């Protein structure tokens, strides 16, 4: 195996982690800035079950995705963060149902679950010794 191939393999998990974190951050930021555009995705059963408005659910979901997207991006507690995000995405996939959006979310959930399976990669923040960490 040559050096280029070794480098590609070494950084492949980081690329998946960065890509997924940017997708999650995009959705989180957009739910906070433009929550009305996401109201249709909130199942009426969740609103009825919790008694929380759809707007509040969208904003809470946006904050969750923003916080955990940043944690995934920097690679802090990568395995646990990826597990929570993958379960979150599987839940969204289930609520959306079997259609083009649900199939896309299945792919995103599986990619995030693979980050959980791999754990920390070479570019995760806790891979570097820092006096404050």
VMD Tcl script that builds the backbone (N, CA, C; Angstrom):
set m [mol new atoms 399]
animate dup $m
set s [atomselect $m all]
$s set {name element resname resid chain x y z} {
  {N N UNK 1 A 0.847 -1.173 0.000}
  {CA C UNK 1 A 0.000 0.000 0.000}
  {C C UNK 1 A 0.894 1.239 0.000}
  {N N UNK 2 A 0.608 2.170 -0.904}
  {CA C UNK 2 A 1.457 3.362 -0.977}
  {C C UNK 2 A 1.006 4.417 0.036}
  {N N UNK 3 A 1.796 5.492 0.160}
  {CA C UNK 3 A 1.532 6.527 1.168}
  {C C UNK 3 A 0.228 7.272 0.923}
  {N N UNK 4 A -0.127 7.482 -0.344}
  {CA C UNK 4 A -1.378 8.184 -0.649}
  {C C UNK 4 A -2.561 7.358 -0.169}
  {N N UNK 5 A -2.544 6.081 -0.433}
  {CA C UNK 5 A -3.625 5.207 -0.009}
  {C C UNK 5 A -3.722 5.157 1.508}
  {N N UNK 6 A -2.576 5.108 2.185}
  {CA C UNK 6 A -2.574 5.124 3.656}
  {C C UNK 6 A -3.188 6.414 4.186}
  {N N UNK 7 A -2.840 7.545 3.578}
  {CA C UNK 7 A -3.397 8.825 4.012}
  {C C UNK 7 A -4.899 8.882 3.776}
  {N N UNK 8 A -5.322 8.385 2.620}
  {CA C UNK 8 A -6.758 8.387 2.325}
  {C C UNK 8 A -7.519 7.559 3.357}
  {N N UNK 9 A -6.995 6.404 3.685}
  {CA C UNK 9 A -7.647 5.550 4.682}
  {C C UNK 9 A -7.625 6.182 6.073}
  {N N UNK 10 A -6.536 6.845 6.389}
  {CA C UNK 10 A -6.394 7.468 7.699}
  {C C UNK 10 A -7.436 8.570 7.912}
  {N N UNK 11 A -7.698 9.347 6.864}
  {CA C UNK 11 A -8.592 10.492 7.001}
  {C C UNK 11 A -10.032 10.232 6.559}
  {N N UNK 12 A -10.324 9.069 6.018}
  {CA C UNK 12 A -11.681 8.760 5.560}
  {C C UNK 12 A -12.732 8.903 6.672}
  {N N UNK 13 A -12.511 8.372 7.879}
  {CA C UNK 13 A -13.516 8.566 8.941}
  {C C UNK 13 A -13.729 10.032 9.300}
  {N N UNK 14 A -12.679 10.838 9.230}
  {CA C UNK 14 A -12.806 12.274 9.520}
  {C C UNK 14 A -13.679 12.957 8.477}
  {N N UNK 15 A -13.518 12.567 7.219}
  {CA C UNK 15 A -14.314 13.162 6.142}
  {C C UNK 15 A -15.797 12.863 6.348}
  {N N UNK 16 A -16.128 11.643 6.707}
  {CA C UNK 16 A -17.531 11.287 6.969}
  {C C UNK 16 A -18.058 12.082 8.169}
  {N N UNK 17 A -17.266 12.181 9.219}
  {CA C UNK 17 A -17.682 12.926 10.410}
  {C C UNK 17 A -17.904 14.391 10.085}
  {N N UNK 18 A -16.984 15.011 9.355}
  {CA C UNK 18 A -17.142 16.415 8.982}
  {C C UNK 18 A -18.370 16.609 8.085}
  {N N UNK 19 A -18.531 15.734 7.115}
  {CA C UNK 19 A -19.673 15.845 6.212}
  {C C UNK 19 A -20.996 15.740 6.944}
  {N N UNK 20 A -21.119 14.755 7.830}
  {CA C UNK 20 A -22.362 14.588 8.580}
  {C C UNK 20 A -22.595 15.756 9.524}
  {N N UNK 21 A -21.552 16.241 10.156}
  {CA C UNK 21 A -21.747 17.359 11.078}
  {C C UNK 21 A -22.212 18.599 10.326}
  {N N UNK 22 A -21.711 18.831 9.120}
  {CA C UNK 22 A -22.150 19.993 8.342}
  {C C UNK 22 A -23.605 19.861 7.905}
  {N N UNK 23 A -24.026 18.668 7.549}
  {CA C UNK 23 A -25.435 18.443 7.202}
  {C C UNK 23 A -26.318 18.719 8.415}
  {N N UNK 24 A -25.946 18.174 9.548}
  {CA C UNK 24 A -26.726 18.363 10.780}
  {C C UNK 24 A -26.742 19.833 11.175}
  {N N UNK 25 A -25.612 20.504 11.076}
  {CA C UNK 25 A -25.553 21.931 11.398}
  {C C UNK 25 A -26.428 22.751 10.449}
  {N N UNK 26 A -26.431 22.415 9.180}
  {CA C UNK 26 A -27.269 23.141 8.221}
  {C C UNK 26 A -28.734 23.050 8.628}
  {N N UNK 27 A -29.194 21.842 8.949}
  {CA C UNK 27 A -30.589 21.673 9.351}
  {C C UNK 27 A -30.864 22.375 10.682}
  {N N UNK 28 A -29.955 22.259 11.630}
  {CA C UNK 28 A -30.159 22.902 12.923}
  {C C UNK 28 A -30.247 24.412 12.810}
  {N N UNK 29 A -29.335 25.006 12.084}
  {CA C UNK 29 A -29.336 26.459 11.904}
  {C C UNK 29 A -30.602 26.909 11.182}
  {N N UNK 30 A -30.984 26.197 10.141}
  {CA C UNK 30 A -32.171 26.585 9.390}
  {C C UNK 30 A -33.459 26.423 10.189}
  {N N UNK 31 A -33.508 25.450 11.083}
  {CA C UNK 31 A -34.691 25.308 11.926}
  {C C UNK 31 A -34.787 26.447 12.931}
  {N N UNK 32 A -33.657 26.971 13.359}
  {CA C UNK 32 A -33.663 28.100 14.292}
  {C C UNK 32 A -34.006 29.405 13.559}
  {N N UNK 33 A -33.435 29.601 12.372}
  {CA C UNK 33 A -33.640 30.841 11.621}
  {C C UNK 33 A -35.004 30.859 10.916}
  {N N UNK 34 A -35.406 29.726 10.344}
  {CA C UNK 34 A -36.645 29.643 9.558}
  {C C UNK 34 A -37.530 28.504 10.066}
  {N N UNK 35 A -37.982 28.557 11.311}
  {CA C UNK 35 A -38.742 27.428 11.867}
  {C C UNK 35 A -40.049 27.132 11.137}
  {N N UNK 36 A -40.669 28.141 10.555}
  {CA C UNK 36 A -41.962 27.948 9.876}
  {C C UNK 36 A -41.829 26.948 8.727}
  {N N UNK 37 A -40.669 26.950 8.061}
  {CA C UNK 37 A -40.460 26.053 6.930}
  {C C UNK 37 A -40.398 24.579 7.348}
  {N N UNK 38 A -40.245 24.313 8.640}
  {CA C UNK 38 A -40.114 22.941 9.117}
  {C C UNK 38 A -41.343 22.451 9.878}
  {N N UNK 39 A -42.344 23.302 10.038}
  {CA C UNK 39 A -43.524 22.930 10.823}
  {C C UNK 39 A -44.264 21.726 10.235}
  {N N UNK 40 A -44.282 21.608 8.934}
  {CA C UNK 40 A -45.006 20.507 8.291}
  {C C UNK 40 A -44.393 19.147 8.611}
  {N N UNK 41 A -43.142 19.122 9.035}
  {CA C UNK 41 A -42.476 17.852 9.338}
  {C C UNK 41 A -42.761 17.350 10.752}
  {N N UNK 42 A -43.370 18.170 11.589}
  {CA C UNK 42 A -43.672 17.764 12.965}
  {C C UNK 42 A -44.980 16.979 12.954}
  {N N UNK 43 A -44.938 15.708 13.350}
  {CA C UNK 43 A -46.168 14.909 13.359}
  {C C UNK 43 A -47.182 15.452 14.372}
  {N N UNK 44 A -48.439 15.505 13.961}
  {CA C UNK 44 A -49.500 15.971 14.861}
  {C C UNK 44 A -49.570 15.126 16.121}
  {N N UNK 45 A -49.234 13.846 16.008}
  {CA C UNK 45 A -49.286 12.955 17.171}
  {C C UNK 45 A -48.288 13.390 18.251}
  {N N UNK 46 A -47.134 13.910 17.848}
  {CA C UNK 46 A -46.139 14.379 18.816}
  {C C UNK 46 A -46.659 15.621 19.533}
  {N N UNK 47 A -47.284 16.528 18.777}
  {CA C UNK 47 A -47.851 17.737 19.380}
  {C C UNK 47 A -48.949 17.354 20.369}
  {N N UNK 48 A -49.826 16.434 19.962}
  {CA C UNK 48 A -50.927 16.004 20.835}
  {C C UNK 48 A -50.408 15.264 22.062}
  {N N UNK 49 A -49.396 14.436 21.872}
  {CA C UNK 49 A -48.863 13.631 22.973}
  {C C UNK 49 A -48.136 14.488 24.008}
  {N N UNK 50 A -47.373 15.467 23.539}
  {CA C UNK 50 A -46.557 16.264 24.451}
  {C C UNK 50 A -47.244 17.538 24.928}
  {N N UNK 51 A -48.174 18.054 24.138}
  {CA C UNK 51 A -48.796 19.322 24.474}
  {C C UNK 51 A -47.900 20.511 24.174}
  {N N UNK 52 A -46.797 20.268 23.484}
  {CA C UNK 52 A -45.855 21.326 23.103}
  {C C UNK 52 A -46.193 21.747 21.673}
  {N N UNK 53 A -46.126 23.027 21.402}
  {CA C UNK 53 A -46.455 23.505 20.060}
  {C C UNK 53 A -45.437 22.994 19.039}
  {N N UNK 54 A -45.889 22.900 17.799}
  {CA C UNK 54 A -44.997 22.460 16.723}
  {C C UNK 54 A -43.820 23.423 16.574}
  {N N UNK 55 A -44.080 24.716 16.751}
  {CA C UNK 55 A -43.010 25.716 16.652}
  {C C UNK 55 A -41.934 25.474 17.715}
  {N N UNK 56 A -42.348 25.191 18.932}
  {CA C UNK 56 A -41.382 24.925 20.011}
  {C C UNK 56 A -40.599 23.650 19.730}
  {N N UNK 57 A -41.264 22.639 19.189}
  {CA C UNK 57 A -40.581 21.386 18.863}
  {C C UNK 57 A -39.521 21.625 17.794}
  {N N UNK 58 A -39.860 22.397 16.760}
  {CA C UNK 58 A -38.890 22.700 15.701}
  {C C UNK 58 A -37.689 23.459 16.273}
  {N N UNK 59 A -37.951 24.460 17.110}
  {CA C UNK 59 A -36.850 25.245 17.686}
  {C C UNK 59 A -35.987 24.395 18.616}
  {N N UNK 60 A -36.616 23.555 19.428}
  {CA C UNK 60 A -35.848 22.661 20.302}
  {C C UNK 60 A -35.004 21.702 19.473}
  {N N UNK 61 A -35.606 21.137 18.431}
  {CA C UNK 61 A -34.883 20.225 17.556}
  {C C UNK 61 A -33.710 20.937 16.890}
  {N N UNK 62 A -33.921 22.178 16.469}
  {CA C UNK 62 A -32.841 22.956 15.872}
  {C C UNK 62 A -31.692 23.180 16.839}
  {N N UNK 63 A -32.019 23.481 18.091}
  {CA C UNK 63 A -30.970 23.673 19.108}
  {C C UNK 63 A -30.216 22.365 19.368}
  {N N UNK 64 A -30.968 21.263 19.458}
  {CA C UNK 64 A -30.333 19.956 19.650}
  {C C UNK 64 A -29.348 19.688 18.514}
  {N N UNK 65 A -29.802 19.881 17.280}
  {CA C UNK 65 A -28.944 19.605 16.135}
  {C C UNK 65 A -27.771 20.577 16.066}
  {N N UNK 66 A -27.969 21.807 16.472}
  {CA C UNK 66 A -26.872 22.773 16.484}
  {C C UNK 66 A -25.799 22.370 17.501}
  {N N UNK 67 A -26.205 22.061 18.706}
  {CA C UNK 67 A -25.246 21.687 19.760}
  {C C UNK 67 A -24.529 20.386 19.403}
  {N N UNK 68 A -25.281 19.371 19.044}
  {CA C UNK 68 A -24.649 18.081 18.766}
  {C C UNK 68 A -23.907 18.081 17.435}
  {N N UNK 69 A -24.329 18.923 16.494}
  {CA C UNK 69 A -23.580 19.077 15.248}
  {C C UNK 69 A -22.204 19.676 15.502}
  {N N UNK 70 A -22.134 20.665 16.395}
  {CA C UNK 70 A -20.840 21.265 16.749}
  {C C UNK 70 A -19.965 20.242 17.467}
  {N N UNK 71 A -20.563 19.491 18.400}
  {CA C UNK 71 A -19.786 18.471 19.121}
  {C C UNK 71 A -19.236 17.416 18.165}
  {N N UNK 72 A -20.041 17.024 17.185}
  {CA C UNK 72 A -19.563 16.059 16.201}
  {C C UNK 72 A -18.469 16.681 15.330}
  {N N UNK 73 A -18.638 17.928 14.963}
  {CA C UNK 73 A -17.652 18.610 14.128}
  {C C UNK 73 A -16.282 18.659 14.797}
  {N N UNK 74 A -16.249 19.001 16.081}
  {CA C UNK 74 A -14.950 19.093 16.757}
  {C C UNK 74 A -14.444 17.734 17.242}
  {N N UNK 75 A -15.335 16.741 17.266}
  {CA C UNK 75 A -14.906 15.410 17.674}
  {C C UNK 75 A -14.825 15.228 19.168}
  {N N UNK 76 A -15.753 15.816 19.906}
  {CA C UNK 76 A -15.798 15.647 21.361}
  {C C UNK 76 A -16.807 14.558 21.697}
  {N N UNK 77 A -16.356 13.545 22.443}
  {CA C UNK 77 A -17.217 12.398 22.786}
  {C C UNK 77 A -17.885 11.856 21.523}
  {N N UNK 78 A -17.091 11.639 20.517}
  {CA C UNK 78 A -17.562 11.303 19.179}
  {C C UNK 78 A -18.519 10.125 19.165}
  {N N UNK 79 A -18.161 9.073 19.866}
  {CA C UNK 79 A -18.993 7.867 19.824}
  {C C UNK 79 A -20.387 8.141 20.378}
  {N N UNK 80 A -20.499 8.785 21.539}
  {CA C UNK 80 A -21.808 9.026 22.158}
  {C C UNK 80 A -22.628 10.041 21.376}
  {N N UNK 81 A -21.967 11.078 20.892}
  {CA C UNK 81 A -22.653 12.092 20.102}
  {C C UNK 81 A -23.204 11.478 18.818}
  {N N UNK 82 A -22.399 10.673 18.154}
  {CA C UNK 82 A -22.843 10.028 16.916}
  {C C UNK 82 A -23.985 9.052 17.179}
  {N N UNK 83 A -23.947 8.349 18.300}
  {CA C UNK 83 A -25.040 7.436 18.628}
  {C C UNK 83 A -26.343 8.212 18.815}
  {N N UNK 84 A -26.306 9.290 19.593}
  {CA C UNK 84 A -27.513 10.094 19.801}
  {C C UNK 84 A -28.032 10.683 18.492}
  {N N UNK 85 A -27.130 11.188 17.670}
  {CA C UNK 85 A -27.557 11.756 16.394}
  {C C UNK 85 A -28.109 10.691 15.445}
  {N N UNK 86 A -27.515 9.516 15.436}
  {CA C UNK 86 A -28.039 8.467 14.550}
  {C C UNK 86 A -29.421 8.011 15.012}
  {N N UNK 87 A -29.619 7.865 16.307}
  {CA C UNK 87 A -30.952 7.507 16.809}
  {C C UNK 87 A -31.957 8.610 16.488}
  {N N UNK 88 A -31.530 9.847 16.620}
  {CA C UNK 88 A -32.363 10.996 16.268}
  {C C UNK 88 A -32.764 10.923 14.791}
  {N N UNK 89 A -31.792 10.658 13.915}
  {CA C UNK 89 A -32.074 10.577 12.483}
  {C C UNK 89 A -32.947 9.378 12.131}
  {N N UNK 90 A -32.749 8.245 12.808}
  {CA C UNK 90 A -33.632 7.098 12.578}
  {C C UNK 90 A -35.062 7.442 13.000}
  {N N UNK 91 A -35.212 8.204 14.092}
  {CA C UNK 91 A -36.539 8.633 14.527}
  {C C UNK 91 A -37.196 9.562 13.520}
  {N N UNK 92 A -36.427 10.491 12.976}
  {CA C UNK 92 A -36.954 11.386 11.943}
  {C C UNK 92 A -37.350 10.573 10.718}
  {N N UNK 93 A -36.506 9.628 10.332}
  {CA C UNK 93 A -36.795 8.784 9.177}
  {C C UNK 93 A -38.107 8.033 9.374}
  {N N UNK 94 A -38.311 7.508 10.573}
  {CA C UNK 94 A -39.535 6.770 10.872}
  {C C UNK 94 A -40.756 7.681 10.796}
  {N N UNK 95 A -40.636 8.890 11.346}
  {CA C UNK 95 A -41.784 9.792 11.359}
  {C C UNK 95 A -42.109 10.333 9.963}
  {N N UNK 96 A -41.089 10.497 9.118}
  {CA C UNK 96 A -41.307 10.988 7.756}
  {C C UNK 96 A -41.944 9.901 6.896}
  {N N UNK 97 A -41.559 8.664 7.133}
  {CA C UNK 97 A -42.140 7.552 6.379}
  {C C UNK 97 A -41.317 7.163 5.168}
  {N N UNK 98 A -41.865 6.217 4.424}
  {CA C UNK 98 A -41.169 5.671 3.257}
  {C C UNK 98 A -41.441 6.553 2.044}
  {N N UNK 99 A -40.510 7.450 1.788}
  {CA C UNK 99 A -40.547 8.308 0.603}
  {C C UNK 99 A -39.125 8.783 0.342}
  {N N UNK 100 A -38.960 9.713 -0.586}
  {CA C UNK 100 A -37.609 10.153 -0.947}
  {C C UNK 100 A -36.886 10.805 0.235}
  {N N UNK 101 A -37.594 11.498 1.094}
  {CA C UNK 101 A -36.965 12.123 2.259}
  {C C UNK 101 A -36.598 11.071 3.298}
  {N N UNK 102 A -37.485 10.109 3.508}
  {CA C UNK 102 A -37.203 9.034 4.462}
  {C C UNK 102 A -36.018 8.187 4.037}
  {N N UNK 103 A -35.909 7.915 2.743}
  {CA C UNK 103 A -34.775 7.120 2.239}
  {C C UNK 103 A -33.474 7.904 2.398}
  {N N UNK 104 A -33.521 9.212 2.111}
  {CA C UNK 104 A -32.332 10.049 2.311}
  {C C UNK 104 A -31.919 10.051 3.786}
  {N N UNK 105 A -32.910 10.201 4.665}
  {CA C UNK 105 A -32.613 10.215 6.095}
  {C C UNK 105 A -32.085 8.866 6.577}
  {N N UNK 106 A -32.513 7.782 5.946}
  {CA C UNK 106 A -31.960 6.467 6.280}
  {C C UNK 106 A -30.463 6.440 5.984}
  {N N UNK 107 A -30.068 6.966 4.828}
  {CA C UNK 107 A -28.642 7.016 4.477}
  {C C UNK 107 A -27.848 7.868 5.442}
  {N N UNK 108 A -28.404 9.015 5.831}
  {CA C UNK 108 A -27.730 9.880 6.796}
  {C C UNK 108 A -27.620 9.209 8.163}
  {N N UNK 109 A -28.681 8.514 8.569}
  {CA C UNK 109 A -28.664 7.820 9.860}
  {C C UNK 109 A -27.625 6.702 9.865}
  {N N UNK 110 A -27.533 5.954 8.769}
  {CA C UNK 110 A -26.546 4.868 8.686}
  {C C UNK 110 A -25.125 5.436 8.680}
  {N N UNK 111 A -24.908 6.527 7.954}
  {CA C UNK 111 A -23.578 7.150 7.945}
  {C C UNK 111 A -23.202 7.622 9.350}
  {N N UNK 112 A -24.155 8.204 10.063}
  {CA C UNK 112 A -23.882 8.665 11.425}
  {C C UNK 112 A -23.664 7.488 12.363}
  {N N UNK 113 A -24.412 6.412 12.147}
  {CA C UNK 113 A -24.199 5.213 12.969}
  {C C UNK 113 A -22.812 4.625 12.715}
  {N N UNK 114 A -22.323 4.730 11.491}
  {CA C UNK 114 A -20.974 4.226 11.204}
  {C C UNK 114 A -19.916 5.047 11.945}
  {N N UNK 115 A -20.179 6.339 12.164}
  {CA C UNK 115 A -19.273 7.156 12.974}
  {C C UNK 115 A -19.267 6.634 14.406}
  {N N UNK 116 A -20.453 6.310 14.923}
  {CA C UNK 116 A -20.542 5.704 16.257}
  {C C UNK 116 A -19.725 4.409 16.310}
  {N N UNK 117 A -19.871 3.567 15.296}
  {CA C UNK 117 A -19.160 2.286 15.287}
  {C C UNK 117 A -17.646 2.485 15.256}
  {N N UNK 118 A -17.175 3.467 14.506}
  {CA C UNK 118 A -15.739 3.700 14.385}
  {C C UNK 118 A -15.174 4.391 15.625}
  {N N UNK 119 A -15.911 5.335 16.153}
  {CA C UNK 119 A -15.421 6.089 17.309}
  {C C UNK 119 A -14.540 7.241 16.880}
  {N N UNK 120 A -13.624 7.619 17.725}
  {CA C UNK 120 A -12.755 8.771 17.467}
  {C C UNK 120 A -11.834 8.521 16.294}
  {N N UNK 121 A -11.676 9.554 15.478}
  {CA C UNK 121 A -10.720 9.469 14.381}
  {C C UNK 121 A -9.523 10.363 14.702}
  {N N UNK 122 A -8.569 10.420 13.795}
  {CA C UNK 122 A -7.312 11.117 14.080}
  {C C UNK 122 A -7.460 12.632 14.230}
  {N N UNK 123 A -8.564 13.201 13.756}
  {CA C UNK 123 A -8.746 14.648 13.842}
  {C C UNK 123 A -9.717 15.072 14.948}
  {N N UNK 124 A -10.139 14.146 15.780}
  {CA C UNK 124 A -11.027 14.483 16.901}
  {C C UNK 124 A -10.260 15.285 17.940}
  {N N UNK 125 A -10.962 16.209 18.573}
  {CA C UNK 125 A -10.323 17.111 19.537}
  {C C UNK 125 A -9.696 16.345 20.699}
  {N N UNK 126 A -10.323 15.273 21.149}
  {CA C UNK 126 A -9.756 14.573 22.299}
  {C C UNK 126 A -8.620 13.619 21.913}
  {N N UNK 127 A -8.259 13.602 20.642}
  {CA C UNK 127 A -7.074 12.850 20.229}
  {C C UNK 127 A -5.809 13.661 20.488}
  {N N UNK 128 A -5.983 14.957 20.691}
  {CA C UNK 128 A -4.846 15.861 20.896}
  {C C UNK 128 A -4.768 16.203 22.379}
  {N N UNK 129 A -3.604 16.116 22.932}
  {CA C UNK 129 A -3.410 16.420 24.346}
  {C C UNK 129 A -3.396 17.935 24.521}
  {N N UNK 130 A -4.349 18.415 25.265}
  {CA C UNK 130 A -4.474 19.854 25.509}
  {C C UNK 130 A -4.692 20.039 27.004}
  {N N UNK 131 A -4.030 21.012 27.622}
  {CA C UNK 131 A -4.144 21.164 29.077}
  {C C UNK 131 A -5.546 21.498 29.575}
  {N N UNK 132 A -6.389 22.064 28.707}
  {CA C UNK 132 A -7.741 22.429 29.135}
  {C C UNK 132 A -8.762 21.322 28.885}
  {N N UNK 133 A -8.386 20.282 28.198}
  {CA C UNK 133 A -9.345 19.226 27.856}
  {C C UNK 133 A -9.212 18.082 28.802}
}
mol reanalyze $m
mol bondsrecalc $m
mol representation Tube
mol addrep $m
